[in-house]
Amino acid sequence: METKDQKQVKKTKKTGGVSAAWVILGCAVVAFAFFFIVCGAGSEGFFGSLLGTTNFDAKGHPINGNLFGTLYQGGFVIPIVMTLLLTVIALSVERAFALNKAKGKGNLLKFVEGVNEKINTDDLAGAREICGVQKGSVANILTAALLRYEDIDGQELSNDEKAELVGKEIESATTLELPAMEQNMAIIAAISTLGTLMGLFGTVLGMIRSFGAMGQEGSPDSTALAIGISEALLNTALGIGTGALAIISYTYFSGKIQNMTNAVDEISFAIGQTFTKRALKK
């Protein structure tokens, strides 16, 4: 039977992160608005005249290598890649806050050392007190394990059976907490590949435009050739940059999640060892 404290731990509301769908939608709105209104200022069309400024000269070329105008020449793939880039940045910030909250208030290494010390001296109340101060997902998992430990400590079970029950409690609590820690990580991992692929897609479109300009009869259309090459290079640079940032972000946050799961494993091992020590004393 579960104690009142155990039920309370399981009923604790898990703090989820921001929905990736809303983040992607918001980033898409910002990216496309920036592309058509800011980068396309002065171009032909309704959106190009909203700001009352221009990034292009009379021939439609970016003024003095204007960065915004150059981006606008990159084609419709640019705002798609920009959406992916903004999504990575937004989700990275969201994960930073979420995982910092999951880690808890204090240093994780000191927290593990403090709990281990209390467990090794059979001071379960002290271990729970440390978890209460630390808070976060790791502390929640260990609190559930300690409550289970206290619940079965006086029962007529073998030490191996007690260790198994505590281990199952840790697995159950981890199953509840881990999805919140890993939320949106799959999206960042997908963008690490998708960003590069979309950049290459824009590169191919730019090269098609370039070769089309070169294939005309007579002298090549130098303007179309330059625009095509610009489109290809811009998409390549932006796509590679987006993919690289996503890889860095995914690797960093995966490492933080692994550190937290390692902390849980270390303390769960310490709890199991207490049963072994008791058996040896007997």
N, C-alpha and C positions, 0 to 999 in steps of 0.2 A: 504493500500500500504506500502511496506517495504521501509525504508529509505536507502540511500547509505551506511551508517555505518552498518545497520543491515545486508545488503547483504554481506558486507565485512567480518563481523564476521562469517557468515555461509559459506563463501568461504574459510575461513582460513583452511589451510591444517592440518588435524589431524595427530599428530605424533604417528604412530603405533609402537608396540614393535617388537621384533625379532620373526620371524616365528618359531613356535615350531617344525615343521617338520625338518628344517635345524639344529636346536639345537640337536634334538634326533639323527639325522644321524651323526653329528659330534661327539657326545658323544659315539655313538656305535663304530665308527671307533677307537676312543681313547681307549675305554674299551677293545675291542677285541685285538687291537694291544698290549696293556699293558699285557693282560692275556696270549696271546700266545708267545709273544717275550720276555717280561721281566719276568713274572711269570714262563713261561715254559722254561726258559733258561737251557740248558743241558738235556732236555727231548728228547725222541726219536722223530724224524721227522725233517722236513726242518726248521720250525720256531724255534724249540728249540735250534738250533745251531748258530743262527744269531749273537748273542752278543759275542760268544767266551767264555762265563762264564757258570757256572753251579750252580743250586740251589739244585741238587740232588746228592746222593752218588751212588756207583756202584749198589746198590740194588734198586735204584729208590725212596729212601726215602729222604725227605727234609733234607739238611745238618744242623745238630744242631737246628732243629726246624725252619729252614729258613722260614720267613713269606711269601715270594713270592712263594716258592715251596709248602707251605701249602695251599695257595690260589689256586694254579694250581690243587691240588688234589681235590678241591671242585667241579670239574666237569664243564660241559658246561653251567650250569645255572648261575655260578658266573659272567661271563662277561655280561650276560643279566641284572642281578641285578645291576652290576656296571654301566651299561648304564643308568638305571633308577636313580641311586644315582647321577651320574654326571649331568643328566638332571635336577634334582631337584636343585642342586647347581647352575647350569648355569641359569635356569629360575628365581631362587630367586635373583641372582645378577641383572638380566635384569629387574625384577619387582621393585627392590629397586631403580634403576636409573629412570625407567619410572614413578613410583608413586611420587618420589621426584620432578620430573619435572612437573607432573600434579598438585601437591600441590602448586607449585609456589616458589618464592624466599624467602618470609618472613615467619614468624610464622603464622600458620593458625588461631589460636585463636585470635591473635592480629589483623589479617586481618579482621576477622568477626566482631570484636568489632569496628574497625575503620569504616567499611562500614555501620554498623548499626547506628553508631553515626551520620554519614553524612546523611543517609536516614531519620533519625528521625528529623533532622533539615532542611529537604527538600533541602539539598545541593547535588543534583544529579551529578553535574559536579565534585564535590569533590570525590564522591563515585566512579565515573568512573576513576578518576585520580588514586585512590588507586588501583583499579583493573588493571590499566595499569602498575603500578609499580610491583604489585604482580605477574602477568602473570600466566600461567598454566591453567589447565582445569577448576578449580573452578572459577577463575577470568573470563575466557571466557564465562561461563554460566551466571554469574552475569552481565557481560557487555551486553550480549544479552538482559537480563531482563531489565536493566536500559535504554537501547536504546528504547525498546518497551514501557517502562513507559513514557519516554519523548515524544514519538510519539503520544500516545493516551491521554496525559495529558490535551491537550486543546480541545479534541473532546467532542461532546455533547453525552456523555454516562453516565450511572449511575455508581456510585463507585463500585458496585458489578460487573458490566460488565467489568470495567477497571481491577479490581483485577483478574477476570477470564482470560482476555486476557494476562495479565502478567504471570499468572500461566501457561497458555498453552505455552508461549514462553520459560519459564524455563524448562518445560517438554520436549519441542522440542530440546533445547540446550543440556539438560542432555542426551537425547537419542543419540545425536551425539558424546558426549564426553565419556559416560560410557563404551562403548565397548573397547576403547583404554585403559581405566583403568583396566578393567577386563580381558584383553587379557592374554592368557596362564594360567590363574588361574584354569581353568577346567582341564588342563593337570596335574598341581601339585596335584589337588584333586584326580584325577584318580590314580596317582602314589602312593598316600598315602595308597591305598588299593592294587594296583597291585604289589608294591614292596614286601609287606608282603606275598601275595599269591605266588609270584615267589620264595621267600625264602622257603616257606613251600613245594613248588613243588620240589625244590632241596633237601629239608630234606627227603621227601618221597623217592626220588631216592637213596639217601645215605643209608637210612634204608633198602631198598630193596637189595642193594649190601651187607650190613652187614649181613642180614638174609640169603642171598645166600651163604656167606662164612661159616656161622654157620651150614648150612644145608648139607654140604658135608660129605661124609662118612669118618670115621676116625676122626682125630683131625682137628679142624677148621683151615682155612687159616687165620692166625693171621694178615698177611699183608693186605689181602683184607678186613678183618674185621675192621682194624684200618683205612684204607682209606675210607671205607663206613661211619664209625662214624664221621670221620673228615669232609667228604663231607656234612653230615647231619647238623653238628653243625655250620660249616662255612656259609652254606646257610641260616640257621635260624638266625644267628647273623646279617649277612649282610642285609637280607630281613627286619628284624624288625627295624634295624637302618635306612634303607632307608624310610620305612613307617613312622617312628617317625619323621624324618627330614621333610618329605613332609607335615605332619600334622601341625608341628610347623610353617613351612613356610606359608602354606595356612591360618592358623589362624591369623598370624601376618599381612599379607598383606590384608586380608579381613577386619581386624580392621581398617587399614589405609584408605581403600576405604570407609568404613562406616563413618569414621570421616569426610571425604570430602563431602559425600552426606548429612551428618547432617549439615555441614556448609552451604551448598546450601539451605537446608530446613529452617534453621534459618533466613537467610537473605531474602528468599522469603516470609517468614511470616512477617518480618519487613516491606517489601514493601507493602504487603497487608494491614497491619495495618495503613499505611499512608493514604490510601483511607478512612478507617473507621474513622480516626481522622478528616479528612476533612469534612466527612458527619456530624459528631457530631458538628463541629464548625458552620456548616450552619444551 
